[in-house]
Amino acid sequence: MPETTAPALVKGGPDRAATSVVDVAVRPPAAGEVQVRVEACGLCGSDVHAWRGDEGYEWVRTPVVLGHELVGEVVAVGEGVAPSWTGRRVVPIAIDGCHACSVCATGRTQLCPHRQVLGLSFDGGGAAHVTVPAGRLVEVDADAPALRMVLTEPMSVAAHAVRRLGDLPPGARVAVSGPGPIGLFAAWLLARAGVDVVLTGTERDEPTRLAAARRLGLHAVRGDLGDPSAPVDAWIEASGSAAGVAQALGSVVPGGTVVVVALFARQPVVPMNTLVRGELQLIGTYASLREDYDTAAGALATADGLEEVVSTAFPLGRAVEALEATAAGKVVKAVIVP
């Protein structure tokens, strides 16, 4: 296959000014890899942190094509990959481990100390084509709109967070703080399962994200105006704010569970006495596993119209603008389309 070039969203250096859309080589698949023609690629908070060069993202090697939330069609396979993958619509697993260490042996491959992140450790989907290991592929619905199936990766993270809640008692009430995509999807999955759930946000979220949640039929309120939901049996904290953690721990019933899916720009102060006296469970959740992708893809395949509420498309040439819109919370989910 002759080498060609095509535009891609490239982080070329440590600060945001070094990120732009430039032509890069389209790499053919090596042994064990496939080449995917990208239909759409979503952007998230991790892409924003990497773009800005925020603390905790110093490890990202540049230049690198950003983007780990993508959907597309396999157009070529490398040596050792079944030719039957060609023509199938797929989503790659964004974070995966070495599959050889003691952590991976537990099944928690996303926690592997040698894990690699698509679009940060190696070139991602903010381009017309991307080459990924075949072992990461998850086949998804071939007919649903790309702007919906591109939500599979963030939906899988939400599905994993919901799984971390464990078995909920009959009639359980659950609160979710933070109406970004992960919080929104977690609330949507819970409501879809018949759980009484409330999604909370702040004044900043009201025009776009809380409004979108209500369009999806969710009970969405301003959590910064007081505690609208206490007591609840469980809480998913997806806002990444110290206030969200404190409100969660102060709102769950004794013996209740708080699952934290957000990453924090600054370390929050955790009210430990509240946790101890209430015998509360504070659980972290990170990324997702193949079974979560399957759950997400299955839910999205039948979620008619979800993309019309959630996804805002930007042509690839306006990818930096899409990052800016994501950082400012002006969209629920920015999606770049090659």
C-alpha positions as a Markdown table, in Angstrom:
| # | Residue | x | y | z |
|---|---|---|---|---|
| 1 | Met | 0.0 | 0.0 | 0.0 |
| 2 | Pro | 1.6 | 3.3 | -1.0 |
| 3 | Glu | 2.1 | 5.9 | 1.7 |
| 4 | Thr | -0.3 | 8.9 | 1.5 |
| 5 | Thr | -0.9 | 11.9 | 3.7 |
| 6 | Ala | -4.2 | 13.2 | 5.1 |
| 7 | Pro | -5.2 | 15.9 | 7.7 |
| 8 | Ala | -5.2 | 15.0 | 11.4 |
| 9 | Leu | -5.6 | 16.8 | 14.7 |
| 10 | Val | -2.0 | 16.7 | 16.0 |
| 11 | Lys | -0.7 | 17.7 | 19.4 |
| 12 | Gly | 2.8 | 18.8 | 18.3 |
| 13 | Gly | 4.3 | 20.0 | 21.6 |
| 14 | Pro | 3.6 | 20.7 | 25.2 |
| 15 | Asp | 1.3 | 23.7 | 25.1 |
| 16 | Arg | -2.0 | 24.3 | 23.4 |
| 17 | Ala | -0.5 | 26.5 | 20.6 |
| 18 | Ala | 1.3 | 23.4 | 19.3 |
| 19 | Thr | -2.0 | 21.6 | 18.5 |
| 20 | Ser | -3.4 | 22.1 | 15.0 |
| 21 | Val | -4.8 | 20.2 | 12.0 |
| 22 | Val | -1.9 | 19.2 | 9.8 |
| 23 | Asp | -1.2 | 16.5 | 7.2 |
| 24 | Val | 0.3 | 13.3 | 8.5 |
| 25 | Ala | 1.3 | 10.0 | 6.9 |
| 26 | Val | -1.5 | 7.4 | 6.6 |
| 27 | Arg | 0.2 | 4.3 | 8.0 |
| 28 | Pro | -0.7 | 0.9 | 6.7 |
| 29 | Pro | -1.4 | -1.8 | 9.3 |
| 30 | Ala | 1.5 | -3.9 | 10.6 |
| 31 | Ala | 1.1 | -7.5 | 11.8 |
| 32 | Gly | -1.7 | -7.8 | 14.2 |
| 33 | Glu | -3.2 | -4.4 | 13.3 |
| 34 | Val | -6.1 | -3.1 | 11.2 |
| 35 | Gln | -6.6 | 0.2 | 9.5 |
| 36 | Val | -9.9 | 1.9 | 10.2 |
| 37 | Arg | -11.6 | 4.6 | 8.0 |
| 38 | Val | -12.8 | 7.0 | 10.6 |
| 39 | Glu | -16.5 | 8.0 | 10.4 |
| 40 | Ala | -16.5 | 10.3 | 13.5 |
| 41 | Cys | -14.3 | 10.9 | 16.5 |
| 42 | Gly | -15.5 | 12.4 | 19.8 |
| 43 | Leu | -13.5 | 14.7 | 22.0 |
| 44 | Cys | -13.5 | 14.6 | 25.8 |
| 45 | Gly | -11.9 | 16.1 | 28.9 |
| 46 | Ser | -8.8 | 14.0 | 28.5 |
| 47 | Asp | -8.3 | 15.5 | 25.0 |
| 48 | Val | -8.7 | 19.0 | 26.5 |
| 49 | His | -6.2 | 18.3 | 29.3 |
| 50 | Ala | -3.7 | 16.9 | 26.8 |
| 51 | Trp | -4.2 | 19.9 | 24.4 |
| 52 | Arg | -3.6 | 22.4 | 27.2 |
| 53 | Gly | -0.7 | 20.4 | 28.7 |
| 54 | Asp | -2.4 | 20.2 | 32.1 |
| 55 | Glu | -0.8 | 18.7 | 35.1 |
| 56 | Gly | -0.8 | 14.9 | 34.9 |
| 57 | Tyr | -0.5 | 14.9 | 31.1 |
| 58 | Glu | 3.2 | 15.6 | 30.9 |
| 59 | Trp | 3.8 | 11.9 | 29.9 |
| 60 | Val | 2.0 | 12.4 | 26.5 |
| 61 | Arg | 4.6 | 12.0 | 23.8 |
| 62 | Thr | 4.4 | 14.4 | 20.9 |
| 63 | Pro | 3.7 | 14.6 | 18.1 |
| 64 | Val | 0.5 | 12.5 | 18.5 |
| 65 | Val | -2.8 | 12.4 | 16.7 |
| 66 | Leu | -5.5 | 13.1 | 19.4 |
| 67 | Gly | -8.8 | 11.3 | 19.7 |
| 68 | His | -9.8 | 8.0 | 21.4 |
| 69 | Glu | -13.6 | 8.0 | 20.9 |
| 70 | Leu | -14.1 | 6.9 | 17.4 |
| 71 | Val | -16.2 | 4.7 | 15.2 |
| 72 | Gly | -15.3 | 3.6 | 11.7 |
| 73 | Glu | -15.0 | 0.8 | 9.1 |
| 74 | Val | -12.1 | -1.6 | 8.9 |
| 75 | Val | -10.6 | -1.1 | 5.4 |
| 76 | Ala | -7.3 | -3.1 | 5.7 |
| 77 | Val | -5.8 | -5.8 | 7.9 |
| 78 | Gly | -2.3 | -6.6 | 8.7 |
| 79 | Glu | -0.6 | -10.0 | 8.7 |
| 80 | Gly | -2.2 | -12.5 | 11.2 |
| 81 | Val | -5.5 | -10.7 | 11.3 |
| 82 | Ala | -8.6 | -12.4 | 10.0 |
| 83 | Pro | -9.6 | -10.9 | 6.6 |
| 84 | Ser | -13.3 | -11.1 | 7.8 |
| 85 | Trp | -12.7 | -8.0 | 9.8 |
| 86 | Thr | -12.6 | -6.0 | 6.5 |
| 87 | Gly | -15.8 | -4.0 | 6.0 |
| 88 | Arg | -17.0 | -4.3 | 9.6 |
| 89 | Arg | -17.9 | -1.3 | 11.7 |
| 90 | Val | -15.9 | -1.1 | 14.9 |
| 91 | Val | -15.0 | 1.0 | 17.9 |
| 92 | Pro | -11.5 | 0.5 | 19.4 |
| 93 | Ile | -11.0 | 0.0 | 23.1 |
| 94 | Ala | -9.4 | 3.2 | 24.2 |
| 95 | Ile | -7.4 | 2.0 | 27.2 |
| 96 | Asp | -5.9 | -1.4 | 27.2 |
| 97 | Gly | -3.1 | -3.2 | 29.1 |
| 98 | Cys | -0.3 | -5.6 | 28.3 |
| 99 | His | -2.3 | -8.7 | 28.9 |
| 100 | Ala | 0.8 | -10.3 | 30.5 |
| 101 | Cys | 1.1 | -8.8 | 34.0 |
| 102 | Ser | -0.5 | -9.8 | 37.3 |
| 103 | Val | -3.0 | -6.9 | 37.0 |
| 104 | Cys | -4.1 | -7.9 | 33.6 |
| 105 | Ala | -4.5 | -11.5 | 34.9 |
| 106 | Thr | -7.3 | -10.2 | 37.2 |
| 107 | Gly | -9.2 | -9.0 | 34.2 |
| 108 | Arg | -8.7 | -5.3 | 35.0 |
| 109 | Thr | -6.7 | -4.6 | 31.9 |
| 110 | Gln | -7.5 | -0.8 | 32.0 |
| 111 | Leu | -5.5 | -0.6 | 35.3 |
| 112 | Cys | -2.4 | -2.2 | 33.9 |
| 113 | Pro | 0.8 | -0.3 | 34.9 |
| 114 | His | 1.9 | -0.6 | 31.2 |
| 115 | Arg | -1.5 | 0.4 | 29.7 |
| 116 | Gln | -1.6 | 2.5 | 26.6 |
| 117 | Val | -4.2 | 5.1 | 25.6 |
| 118 | Leu | -5.3 | 5.5 | 22.1 |
| 119 | Gly | -4.8 | 9.1 | 21.0 |
| 120 | Leu | -2.3 | 9.8 | 23.8 |
| 121 | Ser | 0.2 | 6.9 | 23.9 |
| 122 | Phe | 0.0 | 6.4 | 20.1 |
| 123 | Asp | -1.9 | 8.0 | 17.2 |
| 124 | Gly | -5.6 | 8.2 | 17.6 |
| 125 | Gly | -8.8 | 8.8 | 15.7 |
| 126 | Gly | -8.7 | 12.6 | 15.0 |
| 127 | Ala | -8.0 | 11.8 | 11.4 |
| 128 | Ala | -9.4 | 10.2 | 8.2 |
| 129 | His | -7.7 | 6.9 | 9.0 |
| 130 | Val | -6.2 | 5.3 | 12.1 |
| 131 | Thr | -4.2 | 2.1 | 12.6 |
| 132 | Val | -5.0 | 0.1 | 15.8 |
| 133 | Pro | -4.3 | -3.4 | 17.2 |
| 134 | Ala | -6.9 | -5.8 | 16.1 |
| 135 | Gly | -7.3 | -7.1 | 19.7 |
| 136 | Arg | -8.9 | -3.8 | 20.7 |
| 137 | Leu | -11.7 | -4.0 | 18.2 |
| 138 | Val | -15.4 | -4.1 | 19.3 |
| 139 | Glu | -17.9 | -4.6 | 16.5 |
| 140 | Val | -20.9 | -2.2 | 16.7 |
| 141 | Asp | -24.2 | -1.7 | 14.9 |
| 142 | Ala | -23.7 | -1.1 | 11.2 |
| 143 | Asp | -26.8 | 0.9 | 10.6 |
| 144 | Ala | -27.1 | 3.4 | 13.5 |
| 145 | Pro | -25.9 | 7.0 | 12.7 |
| 146 | Ala | -22.2 | 7.5 | 13.2 |
| 147 | Leu | -22.9 | 10.5 | 15.5 |
| 148 | Arg | -24.6 | 8.1 | 17.9 |
| 149 | Met | -22.2 | 5.1 | 17.7 |
| 150 | Val | -19.3 | 7.4 | 18.3 |
| 151 | Leu | -20.6 | 7.7 | 21.8 |
| 152 | Thr | -19.8 | 4.1 | 22.5 |
| 153 | Glu | -16.5 | 4.8 | 24.4 |
| 154 | Pro | -17.9 | 7.4 | 26.8 |
| 155 | Met | -21.0 | 5.4 | 27.3 |
| 156 | Ser | -18.8 | 2.4 | 28.2 |
| 157 | Val | -17.1 | 4.5 | 30.9 |
| 158 | Ala | -20.6 | 5.4 | 32.3 |
| 159 | Ala | -21.6 | 1.7 | 32.1 |
| 160 | His | -18.5 | 0.7 | 34.1 |
| 161 | Ala | -19.3 | 3.4 | 36.7 |
| 162 | Val | -22.9 | 2.1 | 37.0 |
| 163 | Arg | -21.5 | -1.5 | 37.5 |
| 164 | Arg | -19.3 | -0.3 | 40.3 |
| 165 | Leu | -22.5 | 0.7 | 42.3 |
| 166 | Gly | -23.2 | -3.0 | 42.7 |
| 167 | Asp | -26.7 | -4.3 | 43.3 |
| 168 | Leu | -29.1 | -1.5 | 44.2 |
| 169 | Pro | -32.0 | -2.2 | 46.6 |
| 170 | Pro | -35.5 | -2.2 | 45.2 |
| 171 | Gly | -36.8 | 1.4 | 44.9 |
| 172 | Ala | -33.3 | 2.8 | 45.2 |
| 173 | Arg | -32.7 | 6.5 | 44.6 |
| 174 | Val | -29.4 | 7.5 | 43.0 |
| 175 | Ala | -27.9 | 10.9 | 42.3 |
| 176 | Val | -25.3 | 11.8 | 39.7 |
| 177 | Ser | -23.3 | 15.0 | 39.9 |
| 178 | Gly | -21.9 | 16.5 | 36.8 |
| 179 | Pro | -23.9 | 16.6 | 33.5 |
| 180 | Gly | -21.0 | 16.2 | 31.2 |
| 181 | Pro | -21.1 | 13.2 | 28.9 |
| 182 | Ile | -20.1 | 10.6 | 31.5 |
| 183 | Gly | -22.5 | 11.8 | 34.1 |
| 184 | Leu | -25.3 | 12.3 | 31.6 |
| 185 | Phe | -24.8 | 8.8 | 30.2 |
| 186 | Ala | -24.6 | 7.2 | 33.7 |
| 187 | Ala | -27.9 | 8.9 | 34.6 |
| 188 | Trp | -29.4 | 7.8 | 31.3 |
| 189 | Leu | -28.4 | 4.2 | 31.8 |
| 190 | Leu | -29.8 | 4.2 | 35.3 |
| 191 | Ala | -33.1 | 5.7 | 34.2 |
| 192 | Arg | -33.2 | 3.2 | 31.4 |
| 193 | Ala | -32.9 | 0.4 | 34.0 |
| 194 | Gly | -35.9 | 1.9 | 35.9 |
| 195 | Val | -33.8 | 3.5 | 38.7 |
| 196 | Asp | -35.1 | 6.7 | 40.3 |
| 197 | Val | -32.2 | 9.0 | 39.4 |
| 198 | Val | -31.5 | 12.8 | 39.6 |
| 199 | Leu | -28.7 | 14.5 | 37.7 |
| 200 | Thr | -27.2 | 17.6 | 39.2 |
| 201 | Gly | -25.2 | 20.5 | 37.7 |
| 202 | Thr | -24.4 | 24.1 | 38.2 |
| 203 | Glu | -25.4 | 27.5 | 36.7 |
| 204 | Arg | -22.7 | 26.9 | 34.0 |
| 205 | Asp | -24.4 | 23.7 | 32.9 |
| 206 | Glu | -28.0 | 25.1 | 32.7 |
| 207 | Pro | -28.0 | 26.4 | 29.1 |
| 208 | Thr | -26.6 | 23.3 | 27.4 |
| 209 | Arg | -26.0 | 20.2 | 29.5 |
| 210 | Leu | -28.9 | 20.3 | 31.9 |
| 211 | Ala | -31.2 | 21.3 | 29.1 |
| 212 | Ala | -30.0 | 18.3 | 27.1 |
| 213 | Ala | -30.6 | 16.0 | 30.0 |
| 214 | Arg | -34.2 | 17.2 | 30.3 |
| 215 | Arg | -34.7 | 16.6 | 26.6 |
| 216 | Leu | -33.7 | 13.0 | 27.3 |
| 217 | Gly | -36.4 | 12.8 | 29.9 |
| 218 | Leu | -34.0 | 12.9 | 32.9 |
| 219 | His | -34.7 | 14.7 | 36.2 |
| 220 | Ala | -32.0 | 17.3 | 36.0 |
| 221 | Val | -31.5 | 20.1 | 38.6 |
| 222 | Arg | -29.1 | 22.8 | 39.9 |
| 223 | Gly | -27.2 | 21.1 | 42.6 |
| 224 | Asp | -25.3 | 24.3 | 43.5 |
| 225 | Leu | -28.6 | 25.8 | 44.7 |
| 226 | Gly | -28.9 | 23.3 | 47.6 |
| 227 | Asp | -29.3 | 19.6 | 48.1 |
| 228 | Pro | -32.2 | 18.5 | 45.9 |
| 229 | Ser | -31.8 | 14.8 | 46.4 |
| 230 | Ala | -30.9 | 13.8 | 49.9 |
| 231 | Pro | -31.1 | 11.2 | 51.2 |
| 232 | Val | -30.1 | 8.9 | 48.3 |
| 233 | Asp | -28.9 | 5.3 | 48.4 |
| 234 | Ala | -26.0 | 5.9 | 46.1 |
| 235 | Trp | -24.2 | 8.7 | 44.2 |
| 236 | Ile | -22.0 | 8.8 | 41.1 |
| 237 | Glu | -19.6 | 11.8 | 41.2 |
| 238 | Ala | -18.8 | 12.9 | 37.7 |
| 239 | Ser | -18.2 | 16.6 | 38.2 |
| 240 | Gly | -14.6 | 16.6 | 39.3 |
| 241 | Ser | -15.3 | 19.2 | 41.9 |
| 242 | Ala | -14.6 | 19.2 | 45.7 |
| 243 | Ala | -18.1 | 20.4 | 46.2 |
| 244 | Gly | -19.5 | 17.4 | 44.4 |
| 245 | Val | -17.6 | 15.0 | 46.6 |
| 246 | Ala | -18.6 | 16.7 | 49.8 |
| 247 | Gln | -22.3 | 16.9 | 48.7 |
| 248 | Ala | -22.2 | 13.2 | 47.7 |
| 249 | Leu | -20.8 | 12.0 | 51.0 |
| 250 | Gly | -23.2 | 14.2 | 52.9 |
| 251 | Ser | -26.3 | 13.0 | 51.0 |
| 252 | Val | -26.1 | 9.2 | 50.9 |
| 253 | Val | -27.8 | 7.1 | 53.5 |
| 254 | Pro | -25.7 | 5.4 | 56.2 |
| 255 | Gly | -24.0 | 2.5 | 54.6 |
| 256 | Gly | -24.5 | 4.1 | 51.2 |
| 257 | Thr | -22.1 | 4.1 | 48.2 |
| 258 | Val | -20.3 | 7.0 | 46.4 |
| 259 | Val | -18.7 | 6.0 | 43.1 |
| 260 | Val | -16.2 | 8.6 | 41.8 |
| 261 | Val | -15.6 | 8.6 | 38.0 |
| 262 | Ala | -14.3 | 12.1 | 37.6 |
| 263 | Leu | -10.7 | 13.1 | 37.5 |
| 264 | Phe | -9.8 | 16.3 | 39.4 |
| 265 | Ala | -7.7 | 19.3 | 38.4 |
| 266 | Arg | -7.0 | 19.8 | 42.1 |
| 267 | Gln | -7.0 | 17.3 | 44.9 |
| 268 | Pro | -10.3 | 17.6 | 46.8 |
| 269 | Val | -10.7 | 17.7 | 50.6 |
| 270 | Val | -12.6 | 14.6 | 51.5 |
| 271 | Pro | -14.8 | 14.9 | 54.7 |
| 272 | Met | -13.4 | 11.7 | 56.2 |
| 273 | Asn | -15.4 | 11.9 | 59.4 |
| 274 | Thr | -18.6 | 11.8 | 57.5 |
| 275 | Leu | -17.4 | 8.8 | 55.6 |
| 276 | Val | -16.3 | 7.0 | 58.8 |
| 277 | Arg | -19.4 | 7.8 | 60.9 |
| 278 | Gly | -21.7 | 6.8 | 58.1 |
| 279 | Glu | -19.8 | 3.6 | 57.2 |
| 280 | Leu | -19.9 | 4.9 | 53.6 |
| 281 | Gln | -18.3 | 3.2 | 50.7 |
| 282 | Leu | -16.1 | 5.5 | 48.5 |
| 283 | Ile | -15.2 | 3.7 | 45.3 |
| 284 | Gly | -13.1 | 4.8 | 42.4 |
| 285 | Thr | -13.9 | 3.8 | 38.8 |
| 286 | Tyr | -11.6 | 4.2 | 35.8 |
| 287 | Ala | -12.2 | 3.7 | 32.1 |
| 288 | Ser | -14.0 | 0.5 | 31.0 |
| 289 | Leu | -13.6 | -3.0 | 29.9 |
| 290 | Arg | -14.8 | -5.0 | 26.8 |
| 291 | Glu | -18.1 | -6.0 | 28.5 |
| 292 | Asp | -18.8 | -2.3 | 29.2 |
| 293 | Tyr | -18.3 | -1.5 | 25.5 |
| 294 | Asp | -20.7 | -4.3 | 24.6 |
| 295 | Thr | -23.3 | -2.9 | 27.0 |
| 296 | Ala | -22.8 | 0.6 | 25.6 |
| 297 | Ala | -23.0 | -0.4 | 22.0 |
| 298 | Gly | -26.1 | -2.4 | 22.6 |
| 299 | Ala | -27.8 | 0.4 | 24.4 |
| 300 | Leu | -26.9 | 2.9 | 21.7 |
| 301 | Ala | -28.0 | 0.7 | 18.8 |
| 302 | Thr | -31.6 | 1.2 | 19.9 |
| 303 | Ala | -31.3 | 4.8 | 21.3 |
| 304 | Asp | -33.1 | 6.5 | 18.4 |
| 305 | Gly | -32.4 | 10.3 | 18.4 |
| 306 | Leu | -29.9 | 10.4 | 21.2 |
| 307 | Glu | -27.3 | 11.8 | 18.9 |
| 308 | Glu | -29.6 | 14.7 | 18.0 |
| 309 | Val | -29.5 | 15.8 | 21.7 |
| 310 | Val | -25.9 | 14.9 | 22.5 |
| 311 | Ser | -23.6 | 15.2 | 19.5 |
| 312 | Thr | -22.4 | 18.4 | 17.8 |
| 313 | Ala | -20.5 | 17.8 | 14.6 |
| 314 | Phe | -17.4 | 19.8 | 13.6 |
| 315 | Pro | -15.5 | 19.2 | 10.4 |
| 316 | Leu | -12.0 | 18.0 | 11.0 |
| 317 | Gly | -10.6 | 21.4 | 9.9 |
| 318 | Arg | -12.3 | 23.0 | 12.9 |
| 319 | Ala | -11.1 | 20.5 | 15.4 |
| 320 | Val | -9.3 | 23.0 | 17.6 |
| 321 | Glu | -12.6 | 25.0 | 17.7 |
| 322 | Ala | -14.2 | 21.7 | 18.9 |
| 323 | Leu | -11.6 | 21.4 | 21.7 |
| 324 | Glu | -12.4 | 25.0 | 22.7 |
| 325 | Ala | -16.1 | 24.3 | 22.8 |
| 326 | Thr | -15.5 | 21.2 | 24.9 |
| 327 | Ala | -13.4 | 23.1 | 27.4 |
| 328 | Ala | -16.0 | 25.8 | 27.7 |
| 329 | Gly | -18.9 | 23.4 | 28.2 |
| 330 | Lys | -20.7 | 24.9 | 25.2 |
| 331 | Val | -21.6 | 21.4 | 23.8 |
| 332 | Val | -22.5 | 18.1 | 25.4 |
| 333 | Lys | -20.2 | 16.2 | 23.0 |
| 334 | Ala | -18.1 | 17.7 | 20.3 |
| 335 | Val | -17.6 | 15.2 | 17.4 |
| 336 | Ile | -15.1 | 15.8 | 14.6 |
| 337 | Val | -16.0 | 14.4 | 11.2 |
| 338 | Pro | -13.2 | 13.8 | 8.6 |
